[in-house]
Structures are given as structure tokens and as C-alpha cells.
Amino acid sequence: MQLRKDQKELIDGRLWVWARAVAGGPGVVGTLGNAAMMSGEPNDFGARDLWSPEVEEVEQAVRGLGDPERDVIKEHYLRMDATVAQSCRHLGISSSEYYRRRDAAIALIYGRFESNKRRVVNF
């Protein structure tokens, strides 16, 4: 699936919000605020805060990716201090493969969000 620029930017923005939530950053917890943390169910990245529904939707979409795409998403959004070259070395892939996997993952996540929308509308 080929996405338009605005669709890619939408998913990229949501992935950055998700990354801040996974890292425990401020402003990403639901309406109860950062003080209302729960030692919730562990996920692939450790225990989590009480996340907003939007962040939870991204988490589920990332979990639903295949390993190659999920690894690139985690590398790109969670290792913010790494350069693309460092990430490629860490994953053992070329930069063109890195971007191909990232774009594929973004398209898959977008497709999942669209599917979720249809499911809610048809409920």
C-alpha cells in the first residue's frame, strides 16, 4: 500500500507520541495525569503507565507487525540518539532496507487504524 505524504505524517506523529509514552515521557498519560500510574500489564518494552486510548492503539498496531518491521520501528522511534547508520549496523541491514521496512510498517499501521475505524463504525 502506497501512502500519501499526509497519511505517512499522521502515522509518524502518532508513533512519536507512542515512543514518548514507552519512554515514560510527560504528556502522554490519559486524563488521570502522570501521577496516576499503574504497574500495569507488562508489554514488550517493560511495565507501562496508564496510556491514552490513542497510544494503546499504536502499541497494539506495533505489536501486530512482523519482527523485521517491528524491529525497525522500535529502532527508529525508541533509540532516538542513534543515527540511521548506527541503527542499520545494529539491525544488520542496509539503509535502503531500513527505510523500506519502516515505510512498510507505517503502511501496515495505517491499514490497521483504518480497519479499526471501520470496525467501530460497523459496530
URTAHU-V684095 format. One record per backbone hydrogen bond with DSSP energy under -1.0 kcal/mol. CO is the residue of the C=O (numbers start at 1). NH is the residue of the N-H. If there is no record, write none. Layout:
# URTAHU-V684095
co nh
CO NH
CO NH
This chain:
# URTAHU-V684095
co nh
4 8
5 9
6 10
7 11
8 12
9 13
10 14
11 15
12 16
13 17
14 18
15 19
16 20
17 21
18 22
19 23
20 25
30 33
33 36
35 37
38 40
43 46
46 43
48 40
50 30
52 56
53 57
54 58
55 59
56 60
57 61
58 62
59 63
60 64
62 65
66 70
67 71
68 72
69 73
70 74
71 75
72 76
73 77
74 78
79 82
83 87
84 88
85 89
86 90
87 91
88 92
88 93
94 98
95 99
96 100
97 101
98 102
99 103
100 104
101 105
102 106
103 107
104 108
105 109
106 110
107 111
108 112
109 113
110 114
111 115
112 116
113 117
114 118
115 119
116 120
117 121
118 122
